[in-house]
Amino acid sequence: MNENRLTLMEAIARKRAIVARYNGSEIKLAPHLMFERRGDLFVSALNMSKDWRTDDERKLGQFKLAGLGGTALLDERFEPLPSFDAATPRSDDTLILAI
């Protein structure tokens, strides 16, 4: 099992934020769910680095694990989004782990 996957699984299980490189930028994520789609692993996470206009606007994005680099677990805990549903984004996705 690769290091990024282990870090993300721990972050989901412990509701802890992570920092990672994605598309050349450093972002802070609050990972809520890990799933598999057609053999690739993804994480549904709130991008805490994004400027949201309102709390109601915040939503989870899907990030392919292969595109996340240098993930590091932070001491910062997060509360799941109130609208969070522990279901995969698509019916044919396979749930790996959720908060």
Secondary structure as GFF3:
##gff-version 3
##sequence-region A 1 99
A	DSSP	alpha_helix	3	14	.	.	.	ID=ss1
A	DSSP	beta_strand	16	22	.	.	.	ID=ss2
A	DSSP	beta_strand	25	37	.	.	.	ID=ss3
A	DSSP	beta_strand	40	47	.	.	.	ID=ss4
A	DSSP	three_ten_helix	55	57	.	.	.	ID=ss5
A	DSSP	beta_strand	60	64	.	.	.	ID=ss6
A	DSSP	three_ten_helix	65	67	.	.	.	ID=ss7
A	DSSP	beta_strand	68	77	.	.	.	ID=ss8
A	DSSP	beta_strand	94	98	.	.	.	ID=ss9
###
